[in-house]
Amino acid sequence: MGADIEAELVAPGIGRVPWPKDWKPFVSLNQPGQVDEDIENIAMSLIRVGAPRGVDDPHELVDALRPLATRVRSFSEGVYAARYHELQFLFRLRKVVARQTFAFTPPQGNVVVRINDRPLSAELEAFLIRVPSALDALAKVLCILGRWSESHGSFGALLKHLRNTAAEREGAEGRLLSILRQHEDWVAEVRELRHAIAHEGTSGQFVPVSHEGLLLHDAKVAGYRAGEFVVRTWKQMKALMGEVPAAFQP
């Protein structure tokens, strides 16, 4: 595989800027099919709202954006990991359910047979671990945008800080607090599951795919069918990530 690449710098809201002297470009390429447009758009929206106003010198602008860009990159990697495990779980769940539906003969009598699929459980729990991690990485990005201390760089710590300081404010702090409050219930639910996995080795709530008579029961988490739970959680996570940049709009 060959590549013919010409490097240039583009600053958000400004356009092309001169390439700094003695800088050596480094190119990182994703494999085809490994880029999610929604995730990339969310990352770029965070970069755009963080572009400093009144900075005309291109080199100063690049330097000013570097801490934010570094945090946004870590955040986006965490989101990609959560998305990967969600898709892997859904793919395997479909295979397991299809295989058991067409290739399993239920036992006779009053018996319940549960099919334990450890890779299926592992992908689900990897997703549950990754979602809170990505949200904590997002909180670190928000601390840079809001110029808040790094000590508030987790979702729970940032929410607590905003509750103590922004309840009556109408600026970025007040707007961000309003957004985070709308999502705190599902975040708390996922974080509780994540803590159980991290400290107990498993969430304990995953019910394996089972056959009871001729009925096939999907695995469940927190009262939801597992497939529905991960899709619902991903949509809620994406909604939160898409809403927070608006809090920092001038």
Sequence and secondary structure as in RCSB ss.txt:
>XXXX:A:sequence
MGADIEAELVAPGIGRVPWPKDWKPFVSLNQPGQVDEDIENIAMSLIRVGAPRGVDDPHELVDALRPLATRVRSF
SEGVYAARYHELQFLFRLRKVVARQTFAFTPPQGNVVVRINDRPLSAELEAFLIRVPSALDALAKVLCILGRWSE
SHGSFGALLKHLRNTAAEREGAEGRLLSILRQHEDWVAEVRELRHAIAHEGTSGQFVPVSHEGLLLHDAKVAGYR
AGEFVVRTWKQMKALMGEVPAAFQP
>XXXX:A:secstr
        EEETTTEEE   TT         TT   HHHHHHHHHHHHHHS TT   HHHHHHHHHHHHHHHHHH
HHHHHHHHHHHHHHHHHHHHHHHHHHHH    SSS EEEE  HHHHHHHHHHHHHHHHHHHHHHHHHHHHHT  G
GG SHHHHHHHHHHH TT  SHHHHHHHHHHHHHHHHHHHHHHHHHHHHHSS S    EEEETTEEE  EETTEE
HHHHHHHHHHHHHHHHHHGGGGG  
